[in-house]
Structure formats: structure tokens, C-alpha cells
Amino acid sequence: MFEQDGEIRTSVDVWMADLQMARREAFIQEQRQIKEQGFWKVMWPRALLMAVMFGLWVLLLM
């Protein structure tokens, strides 16, 4: 934060720090879900998406 023309303004770093904190909270929540429900139950949508994207890349490169 800095002062310009008598007003306190935030710099770009503040929104970046807020974004990082939000990502951190999401990561912590995801880790908690994995611990409570199990890895595959929580992560199967990401694994499926990764497999589909990998298949599309293979088709694109052929």
C-alpha cells in the first residue's frame, strides 16, 4: 500500500498475495478431503481430465 495524492492505494502485490492465500486455502481444503474421503474419490475428475487431455495431445501430434 502507498499514498498518492493524499489517498491510500494498494499496489499490484496485494491482489497477488490475496490470490496466493486463496489458492493455499483451496489446497488445504483439498488435502483435508483426500485425508477424509480417500485419494481416488476426490481426485478422479482431475485424473479423467488429464487422461482426456493427454489423448487429445496424442491425436493432435499424429
C-alpha positions as CSV (number, residue, x, y, z in Angstrom):
1,M,0.0,0.0,0.0
2,F,1.2,3.5,-0.7
3,E,-0.1,7.0,-0.5
4,Q,-0.7,9.0,-3.7
5,D,-2.3,12.5,-3.7
6,G,-3.5,12.1,-0.1
7,E,-5.2,8.7,-0.8
8,I,-4.1,5.3,0.3
9,R,-3.8,2.9,-2.6
10,T,-3.0,-0.7,-2.9
11,S,-0.3,-2.0,-5.2
12,V,-0.5,-5.0,-7.5
13,D,1.3,-7.1,-5.0
14,V,-1.8,-7.0,-2.6
15,W,-4.1,-8.8,-5.1
16,M,-1.4,-11.3,-5.9
17,A,-0.9,-12.1,-2.2
18,D,-4.7,-12.4,-1.8
19,L,-4.8,-14.8,-4.8
20,Q,-2.0,-16.9,-3.3
21,M,-3.8,-17.1,0.1
22,A,-7.0,-18.2,-1.7
23,R,-5.0,-20.9,-3.5
24,R,-3.4,-22.0,-0.3
25,E,-6.8,-22.3,1.4
26,A,-8.1,-24.4,-1.5
27,F,-5.1,-26.6,-1.3
28,I,-5.6,-27.2,2.4
29,Q,-9.2,-28.0,1.9
30,E,-8.4,-30.4,-0.9
31,Q,-5.8,-32.2,1.3
32,R,-8.4,-32.4,4.1
33,Q,-10.9,-34.0,1.7
34,I,-8.3,-36.5,0.4
35,K,-7.5,-37.5,4.0
36,E,-11.2,-37.9,5.0
37,Q,-12.6,-39.5,1.8
38,G,-9.6,-41.1,0.1
39,F,-7.5,-40.1,-2.9
40,W,-9.4,-41.6,-5.8
41,K,-12.8,-40.4,-4.5
42,V,-11.6,-36.8,-4.5
43,M,-9.2,-36.9,-7.5
44,W,-11.0,-39.0,-10.1
45,P,-12.3,-35.9,-12.0
46,R,-8.8,-34.5,-12.4
47,A,-7.4,-37.9,-13.4
48,L,-10.1,-38.3,-16.0
49,L,-9.5,-34.8,-17.4
50,M,-5.8,-35.4,-17.5
51,A,-6.3,-38.7,-19.5
52,V,-8.6,-36.9,-21.9
53,M,-6.2,-34.0,-22.5
54,F,-3.3,-36.5,-23.0
55,G,-5.4,-38.4,-25.5
56,L,-6.2,-35.1,-27.4
57,W,-2.5,-34.2,-27.5
58,V,-1.6,-37.6,-28.9
59,L,-4.3,-37.2,-31.6
60,L,-3.1,-33.7,-32.4
61,L,0.5,-34.8,-32.8
62,M,-0.3,-37.8,-35.0
